[in-house]
Amino acid sequence: MIISHKYKFIYLKSIKTAGTSIEVFLSAYCGTDDIITSIAEDSGLRGKDGFKWHNPRNNQGFRNHMSLYDLEHRLKQKSKRDIKYKLVFDDYYKFTSIRNPWDIMVSMYHFDNGQKEGSFEEWLLASRHQNNNLTRYYKMSGEIVVDDFIRFETLYDDLIRISKTLNIEYDEKYVLHLKNSAHDSGNYRDFYTDETKAIVAKRFAKEINDFNYNF
């Protein structure tokens, strides 16, 4: 997650949506007072060139994959000690990243090394995967409150577009090429039966409706 006072934006990092690549790209433009959270050691991107300009900082009380509710609460806490945070949540340009939920779940299966845990269906039904939704990154009280989205399916075009919106001079050298595992699902449809397709459709019904995703 990033809060940039320099460019007045908030990037909320969601799960399995190229969030690390986006975070590394944005961090290259951040100022010394901006907030950048750490990236997980198992992200699969450590050691790539981009990490030389990804320097986590000023992030006490903030974390990766922070929901809108948690972020708003934390900013309210900080505003009691530092007045500059009082209007950050409402006034800064907020955006997050999204991806086809059926694709997300197959990518997550690979990330969890699910082959060792059994079939995709067995993994999908495991209770610990029941709450992997994206709405917490873009909705509050059932309403969309962020200003924009980066779609995984149009990642680079959306990075260029949002850079223009933020008055950032887009430079391709800051874009980490998606690691092979970003498309580790191949054709994600091959993993599904009619039953598992319906499970994901029900579990991610809000995201599918909000962004018109199809299987």
N, C-alpha and C positions, 0 to 999 in steps of 0.2 A: 504494500500500500504506500502511496505517496501523497503528501500534501505539499504543494509548491506555493509558497508565498510570492516567489519571484514571478510566476506566471498565473497565479491565482486559480489553481485547479486542484481537484482531489481525484485520484485514481483509486478505485476500490477493486482489489484483486480477487477475482472469483476463481473457482476450481476448474482445472483442466481446460482453460480457454486461451492458452498461450500467455497467461498472465505474467510469467517470469520474463519472457522476451519483451513484453510491453513495458514492464517495470524497469528493466535494464535500459531500454531505449529512452524512456522518459527521464531516468535518473541522470543521464548524460547532460541534461540541460538544467538540472536543479542547482540552486544556490546553496550557500553554506548554512543558511537558516532554515532550509526546507527539511521536511520530515520524510525519511526513507526507511522502511522496515527491512529487516534481514530476510534473505532468501534461504529456504530450507537446504540443508546440505545434500539431500537426496533429489534435488530438482533435476539433475541430469545435465545441467548447463554449467556447472562449476568448472573452472579451468579454461573456458572459452574467453576470447579476447575481450568481450563486452564487460566482463567483471572488473576490469582494471578501472572503469569509470563508475561502477556501481559501488558506492560507499555508503552503507547504512549510517544514519545519523539522526540525532535529536528525537529518537523514537521511544523514549521511555513511556510506558503506558499504552503504546500502540503495537499492533501485531499484524502479521500476514493474514490475509483473508478475514479482515475485520468487517462485520456487518454494519449497515447504516445505523442501526440502533446503538450499537456499541461505540461507533465513531462519534455520533452526536453526544452521547453521554460523556465520553472522554474529553471532547472539545469543551463541553460545558464546565467540566472540572478545571481544565487548563485556563479557561477564561476568568476564573475567580482569582488567578494569580497573574495573568497576563492579558490585558484588555484586547490585544490584537486578535485573540482567538474568539472573541464574542460573536462576530458575524461571519466567521470562516465557513461554517456549515451551510448557512443560507446563501451566502454571496459568491462562494467559489464555484467554478464550473466543475460539476461532478460527472464522472463517467465510469463505466465498467466494461467488461468484456463478456460476450455470450457465445454460445455454441450449440449446435443441434444436440439435444439431450440424449438421443440414442447413440450418437457418436461419443459424447462425454462418457457414458457408462462403459463403453468398450475400451476407451482410452484409460479410464480409471482401473479397469480390470487388468490391463497390461501393466500399469504403474504399480499396482499391488502385487504384481507377479502372480496373478490369479491362477495361472496354469497349475501352480503347485497346491492351490487350495481346492482344486476340482474344476468342474465345468463352469462356463460363464453363467449358466442358469443357477447353479448352486451358489456361486459368488453373489449374484444379483439378489437372491432371496435372503442373504445373510442380514441379520438385523442391523449391523453397524452401517449399512449402506442405505438405510431407509430415508435419511434426512439430507441427502446431498442435493439440495435445490439451490437455484441461483437467485430467487426472488429477494433474499435478504440483502443482496448487494444493490438492488435498484428500486425496491418498494418499501414503503412504510405505511402502515394502516391500510394496506391494499391498493395504495396509489403509487404510481411511478414518480419518483422524486429526483432522479438523476437527469442530467441534461442531454446525455448522448451515450452511444454504445459503440464498441468495436466488435464487429462480428469476426469470429475465428475464420469463417469461410471467405471473408474479404479483408483479411488482416492488414495487408500492406496498403491497400487503397484507403482503408479507414485510418491508418496511422498518418498518412499524408494529409487526409482531410482534417483530422483533429489537430494536427500540427498547425495548419493554417488558421484554424479557429482560435488556437492558443497563442498565435503569433510566434510560433517556434519555427526556426529555419530548419526544415527537415533535411537530415543528412543520413543517407543509406548506410554509412559505415557504423552507425550506432544500432542498426537493426541486426540482432542475432538471427541467423538463419535458423528456422525451426529445426530442432533436433529431429532425427528420424522418428523418434517415438511420438512426436506430435501428430504424426499420421500413422501411428503404430496399429491402428485399427484396420488399415487397408480399406476394404469395403466393409464398413461396420455392419451392414445389413446381413452379411453372411453369418453373424454370430447369433442371430435372433430366430426364435420360433414365433408363431402367432401369439403364444402365451406370454413370452418375455417381452415381445413388442408391446402388448397391451399393458403389462406391468409398468414399463417406463412411461407409456402414454398417460397412465393414471397418476403416477408419481410426479411427473413434470407437466401436468396439464396446464398450469398457469403459464409457465415459460413457453410451452408450445403455442398456446393461444396468443400470448403477448407478442411473439415474434414470427407467427405463421410458419412454424417449422413443420415439415412433413417427414415421414419415415423414408 
